Amino acid sequence: MMKLIPSLTLIWALSSTAGALQCQTCTNLQCSSTVLFTCLSATELCLEASIQGTSSGATVQQILKACAPPSLCPATGFQNISVNLGIVSAVASVRCCNTDNCNNNTTPASPVAQTSNSLQCFTCNTSQCNIPLQCKGEEDRCFQASVINGSSTFPVFGCASSNLCTAAASLGSLPFVQGIGDLSSSGPSCCNTSLCNTVTTTTTSDACRVRLATILLMLGLLILTLC
């Protein structure tokens, strides 16, 4: 029986990667070099993304290449993923493909310019979460989530594209927005009418954590979280 367990484990490991794609994967945050990596599951697709992050008016850009789970790449082709938390925002032009080494473009397509749409959502400042925020581009959902940072839990409100809501619920984090912690186990609550994300007044200690988390977010804005 003891000999059987390692054998079964090996069989499972081999079968789980059978048919898995080989995708270019960044070896550093700048994605200045990549390696060909065999994805961990046959359900993963290759992803390449051009990410534009904005914080307090300053804009930075990042390129990402990786294997991606179905929550981020449900199908092949292009999509925009966007999130706006008020002081910080990120939009990614994402291409998913399903053949070996298909995400090897030197420069993925840049995100299109974001213009205001008709949706408004609440966001948080340093003391409360009832500040109206104008959504942009494909941000067609308002969201709210409880975020865990160490031993602290605090609210995060803002605008998001519907595909980000779907991905965040599965990944347990906001795609392309890393640094503020993990979403609560319930995942984000998303709705599609103006100011539909419930107004919540934070306590002073919560407000400090929101501000600290925002600073951390600014530092790690362009790192994609993949499961």
N, C-alpha and C positions, 0 to 999 in steps of 0.2 A: 504494500500500500504506500509506503514512504517513497518508493521509487516511482510510483505511478503519478504522484502529485507534481514533481518537477516536469515529468513528461507532458502532462496535461497543460501545465503552465506554458511550456515552450510551444505546444501546438496552438494554444490560444493566442499567444503573442504573434506567431507567424501568420495565423489566419486573420488577425485583426488588421494587419498591414498588407495583406494580400490585395493586389490591385490598387494600392495607394499611389498617389501621384508623387513625382519628384518636383519640388518647387524651389525657386530661388528664395533664399532667406537672408536678411540683412545680418551682418556680423557686428555692426556697431550702430549707435543711434543716428549717425549721419547717413547710414546705408551707402557708404562709399565703397564698401566691398560686400560681396555676397557669396554664399556657398549653395550648392545644390543639396537639398535636404529631402529625405523621404518622409512624407507626412505620416502621422501616427495612426490615421484611420482612412479607410477607403471612402468615407463620406466627406472628407475635406477636399476643398478646391484650392487652387493657387490664387493668391491675391496680390495685387499691386495697388498702391494708393498714394496719391499726392494729397497731403494734409496741410491745411492753412489754419494756424491758430492765431487768435487775436487776444491780447490782454492789455487793458487800459490804453487802447489805441495803437499799441505796438504789434506788428504782425511778423510771425515767423513761419517758415515752411519746412516740411519734412517729407521724405519719401520712405515708404514702407513696402517691403516684400515679405511674404510669409505664406504658410499654410493656414487656411481659415476654416472654421467649423461652419455647418449649414446655417447657423443663426446669423452669421455675417455674410456668407455667400450661399444663399438659398438656390441660386441659379447662376448660369454664366451671363456675362455682359456687364454693362456699366450701371452704376448707381451713385447717387450722392447721399452721404450720411452727414447730418448736421445737428449740432447742439449749441444752445446759447444759454449761459447762466447769468447773463448780465455783464459783469465785469470781465468775464472770459468767455470765449466761444471757439468752436472748432468746426470746420467743414472739410470733408474728405471726398475726393473723387476716386471711386473704387472700381476696379475692374477685376472680375472673377473669371477664371478660365479652367478648363478641365483636361488639359493635355500636359505631358511632362515638359517642364522648363518653359511654360507658356508665359510666365510673368517676368520675362527677361528684357523688357523694354528699358532702354537707358534712362528715359525720363517719362514717367507716367503723365497722363493728361492732367493739367492743373484744374482745381475747382473753378466753376464758373462764378462770376460776380454775384454776390447775394444782395437782392433788393427787398425792401419791406413788402410784406404781404398783408392780408386783412386780419390776421390772428394776433391777439394780445394774450399774454400769460403773466401770471405773477412770478416774481423772482424775489430773492432775499438781499437785503443790505446788512449792515452791521447790527441792526436791532430788530428787524421784523421781516416777514415774508409776504408783504402785501403791496409790493412795488410793481406797477404795470410795466411790462417789457414788450416791445414791438418785435414780433417774430419776422424772420427773413427767409427768402428762398423756399426750400422744400420743408421748412419747419411747419408742419401741419398738426402738431400735437402740443398740448401743454402737459407737463409732467411734474410730479413731486415724488420724492423718495427719501427714505431715511438712510443716511450714510453712516457707516461705522468707521471711525478713525482711532485705532488703538482701543481704549476703553470708553470712548465717547461716542455718542450718537447725536446727529443733528440733521435738520431738514435741508434738502436741496431742491429748488424750484427753478423752472425755466421753460424754454421752447425746445422742441426736438422734432426731427423727422420721424415718421411712423416706423421706418425700418430700424432706427436707433432704439425705439421702445421695445421692439421685438427682440433685438440682439441683447439689450441690457437685461431683459427678463431672463434670458437663457444664460448669459455669461456671468451675471452677478456683478457687473461693473459697467460703467459708461464707456462704450467703444471710443477710442481715440482721445479719451479724457482720463488720464491716469494721475494719481497723486492726492486725491481727496479721500481715498478710502474705498471700502466695498459697500455696495448697496445692501440694504437689509434683505433678509431671506424672502420677504414678500415681493421684492422687486419693485420697479417704478410703477406708479399709477398714471396712466396717460388718458387724456380726453381731448376732444376735438372742437370745442367751442371756446370763444374768448373768455379768459379769466375763470375757466372752469376748475383749475387746480386750487384746492381749498386754501383759503387764507389762514396762516398760522402765525401767531406772534411768538417770537422766541424769547427765552430768558436772557439775562445779561451774559451768563456763562455760555449759553448756546451761541449767542452772537459772537463772542470771542472765538469760539471754535469754528464758526462759519468763516470768519475773517482769516483765521490761521489756515483753514483748509483751502481757502481761495488762493492764499500765497503759495501753498504747496502745489496747488493745481497749476499755477503759473509756471512753476519750475518743471513740472512733468507733463505739460499739456499735450505733447506730441507723441507720447508713448502709447501704442495700441496694446490692450490686454486681450490675449487669446487664451482660451481654455484648451 
